[in-house]
């Protein structure tokens, strides 16, 4: 077992980061020695992908056959889709089939199909690798896109779970016509074709059922055509088995991610200031649909190369080292100061606990 009893006093941010990194890497090495199966990273990645797809397709079949309630299908598929998000993130860092482009790109295409609400993963790769270089600064487009740094209120709530709404609000805020056009073109490019279809179907679903609800309240009914009703039958099924699960998963992931990353007053390159560990008990319903992201993503900033399932296994040891080195845990004041690192901004009354919650 690697020694985690180093004293943070007298160490600078770089030395603290290096200590956390060495502890996490040593724990990963120890786990691979204890469980040799962990060495088969490519096979594990494929296994998780097959498990996720089998789960999603199986739940869809049970729902269509009348054996599974719509809400149970939606919740289960949101969980399975969250696994494919973690796979995409690992693939972006070339953790599976690094030197074999065909299986690597096939996996990327499949995880995109499981999450059609998201941007093109080949485009996301550039945004995400940039996120690691400039995390917490204005140049961090990936985190800004999911509302990191926005003051909390109705606008952020609308933006956090709806990628297209987020783009629309940014377009409305843009000062010049050229900037508005630039945001519009970029949105079309990064969301084509899957996310454009996904979000269009979602808005049609909301509009159709919203119109029916208003008509019912007014004591009447909308006289839809047979074609419209046939189309809505297909869209209703898609919402239960694929679109709805991803709306839920996206909201949970973006809510957790945008609040565990700091923004705006972070020292460039200082990993100690980029993230906190965000895992209070009341966040567990959200963590369930983003695979415990708030608890483990901070570890990834220190050690980029470990796949997500290893991060889950190293978390208890990593959290201990992170707490000793001064990484914040459950700094809930971030909600009141638009994710700024400086605790004096806004009405922050939170305290960093002495030890991590696991």
Buried (B, 14 or more C-beta within 10 A) or exposed (E): EBEBEBEBEEBEBEEBBBBBBBBBBBBBEBBBEEEEEBEEBBEBBBEBBEEBBEBBEBBBEBBEEEEBEBEBBBBBBBBBBBBBBBBBBBBBBEBBBEEEEEEBBBBBEBBBEBBBBBBBBEEBBEBBEBBBEBBBBEEBBBBBBBBBBBEBEEBBBBBBBBBBBBBBBBBEEBEEEEEBEEBBEBBEEBBEEBBBBBBEBBEBBEEBBEEBEEEEEEEEEEEBEEEEEEBBEEBBBBBBBBBBBBBBBBBBBBBBBBBBBBBBBBEEBBBBBBBBBBBEEEBEEBBBBBBBBBBBBBBBBBBEEBBBBBBBBBBEBBBBBBBBBBBBBBBBBBBBBBBBBEBEBBEBEBEBBEEBEE
